[in-house]
Amino acid sequence: DDLDPERLIQCPYNKHHRIRAGRFPYHLVKCRKSYPEVAKELATCPFNARHLVRRADLSDHIMKCNDKGILEQDIVNQSCGFQREQMNAVSTWQAPPCEEDWES
């Protein structure tokens, strides 16, 4: 289960490190400082900062990343909500008073 905070995840900086999912973001910060040479070779996924992949593999990861679909769905939902708001908006515009008198 991806949401289980007790699930063990392998560290991208040192394959011998196995960290609980709940502590993983903190571990990444620590290991990035401890392994600066490895950090230079890794890139962060734009959809999930916990995904660190080799720079050469980043474009492939982006195409296949599971979190991409979640983000895209959020964008669609926000866009639909905005369109709904626009359709439901009631105009408060009123015509300005007319000074002309066509009868005279």
SEGU-181020 format. One record per residue (C-alpha): residue in one letter; x negated, y, z; residue number from 1. Coordinates in Angstrom, 1 decimal. Example, Ala and Ser with C-alpha at 12.3 -4.5 7.8 and 13.67 -1.06 7.14 Angstrom:
a  -12.3  -4.5  7.8  1
s  -13.7  -1.1  7.1  2
//
This chain:
d  0.0  0.0  0.0  1
d  -1.5  3.3  -1.1  2
l  0.2  5.2  1.7  3
d  -1.3  3.0  4.5  4
p  -3.7  5.2  6.5  5
e  -5.5  2.0  7.8  6
r  -6.3  0.7  4.3  7
l  -10.0  0.4  3.6  8
i  -11.5  2.4  0.7  9
q  -15.0  2.0  -0.7  10
c  -17.1  5.2  -0.5  11
p  -18.2  6.5  -4.0  12
y  -21.5  7.6  -2.5  13
n  -22.5  4.4  -0.8  14
k  -20.9  1.1  -1.8  15
h  -21.6  -0.4  1.6  16
h  -19.3  2.2  3.3  17
r  -15.7  1.1  3.8  18
i  -13.6  3.8  5.3  19
r  -10.0  3.9  6.5  20
a  -7.8  5.9  4.1  21
g  -6.8  8.4  6.8  22
r  -10.4  9.3  7.4  23
f  -11.5  9.2  3.8  24
p  -11.4  12.9  2.9  25
y  -13.6  13.7  6.0  26
h  -16.0  10.9  5.0  27
l  -16.4  12.3  1.5  28
v  -17.5  15.7  2.8  29
k  -20.1  14.1  5.0  30
c  -21.4  11.7  2.4  31
r  -21.6  14.4  -0.3  32
k  -24.1  16.2  2.0  33
s  -26.0  13.0  2.8  34
y  -26.3  11.8  -0.8  35
p  -26.9  15.0  -2.9  36
e  -28.4  13.1  -5.9  37
v  -25.4  10.8  -6.1  38
a  -23.1  13.8  -5.7  39
k  -24.6  15.4  -8.9  40
e  -23.6  12.4  -10.9  41
l  -20.0  12.4  -9.7  42
a  -17.0  14.5  -10.8  43
t  -13.7  15.1  -9.0  44
c  -10.5  14.1  -10.6  45
p  -8.2  17.2  -11.2  46
f  -5.2  15.2  -10.0  47
n  -6.6  13.8  -6.8  48
a  -9.7  15.1  -5.0  49
r  -10.2  11.7  -3.4  50
h  -11.0  10.3  -6.9  51
l  -14.7  10.7  -7.5  52
v  -15.9  9.1  -10.7  53
r  -19.1  9.2  -12.8  54
r  -19.1  12.4  -14.9  55
a  -19.4  10.2  -18.1  56
d  -16.2  8.4  -17.1  57
l  -14.1  11.4  -16.1  58
s  -12.2  11.8  -19.3  59
d  -11.2  8.2  -19.3  60
h  -10.2  8.4  -15.7  61
i  -8.0  11.5  -16.4  62
m  -6.2  9.6  -19.1  63
k  -5.4  6.6  -16.8  64
c  -5.1  8.3  -13.4  65
n  -1.9  7.3  -11.6  66
d  -1.7  10.7  -9.9  67
k  -1.4  12.4  -13.2  68
g  2.2  11.1  -13.6  69
i  3.2  12.4  -10.2  70
l  1.8  15.9  -11.0  71
e  3.4  16.0  -14.4  72
q  6.8  15.0  -12.9  73
d  6.4  17.8  -10.3  74
i  5.8  20.3  -13.1  75
v  8.9  19.0  -15.0  76
n  11.0  19.2  -11.9  77
q  9.9  22.8  -11.2  78
s  10.5  23.8  -14.8  79
c  14.0  22.3  -14.8  80
g  14.7  24.1  -11.5  81
f  13.6  27.4  -13.0  82
q  15.7  26.9  -16.1  83
r  18.7  26.0  -13.9  84
e  18.2  29.2  -11.8  85
q  18.0  31.2  -15.0  86
m  21.3  29.7  -16.3  87
n  23.0  30.3  -13.0  88
a  21.8  33.8  -12.5  89
v  24.6  36.3  -12.5  90
s  23.8  39.5  -14.3  91
t  24.2  42.7  -12.3  92
w  23.8  45.0  -15.3  93
q  26.4  47.6  -15.8  94
a  26.9  49.9  -18.7  95
p  25.9  53.5  -18.0  96
p  28.7  56.1  -17.7  97
c  29.6  57.5  -21.1  98
e  29.6  61.3  -21.3  99
e  31.2  61.4  -24.8  100
d  34.9  62.1  -25.3  101
w  36.0  60.9  -28.7  102
e  39.5  62.4  -28.2  103
s  38.3  66.0  -28.1  104
//
